[in-house]
Amino acid sequence: MKKHLGLCLLLAIGLVAGCKTENESALQAQAKISKADAQATALAKVPNGTVKEGELEKERGKLIWSFEINTPDTKDITEVNVDAITGEVVNIEHEKAK
C-alpha cells in the first residue's frame, strides 16, 4: 500500500511540474522582451542591486517579468515588474524583510 501511495504522489508531482513548464512555455512564446533585457531594466531602477529571483507571469491581465532584487546593507527586497511586451517598468514595490 505504501508503494502505491508513493507512486501516486510521484505521478501527481510530475503532472503539476509538467503543467507549470507548459504554462511557462506558453508565456515565453508571448513575451517580446527577453528576460535578460527585462532584468537589465529592473536593475537600472535599483542601484547596486542583485537579482534574487526572476519569473515571467501574468498579473492583472498583463504579461510581466517580475524580479526580486536584494540591495547591499539591507535584508529588504525590491520587486520590480517589467512589461514583457513593451519593456517598460510597470511597478516597483519595496518589501520589508520578515
C-alpha positions, 0 to 999 in steps of 0.5 A, a space after each residue: 500500500 505504501 508503494 502505491 501511495 508513493 507512486 501516486 504522489 510521484 505521478 501527481 508531482 510530475 503532472 503539476 511540474 509538467 503543467 507549470 513548464 507548459 504554462 511557462 512555455 506558453 508565456 515565453 512564446 508571448 513575451 517580446 522582451 527577453 528576460 535578460 533585457 527585462 532584468 537589465 531594466 529592473 536593475 537600472 531602477 535599483 542601484 547596486 542591486 542583485 537579482 534574487 529571483 526572476 519569473 515571467 507571469 501574468 498579473 492583472 491581465 498583463 504579461 510581466 517579468 517580475 524580479 526580486 532584487 536584494 540591495 547591499 546593507 539591507 535584508 529588504 527586497 525590491 520587486 520590480 515588474 517589467 512589461 514583457 511586451 513593451 519593456 517598460 517598468 510597470 511597478 516597483 514595490 519595496 518589501 520589508 524583510 520578515 
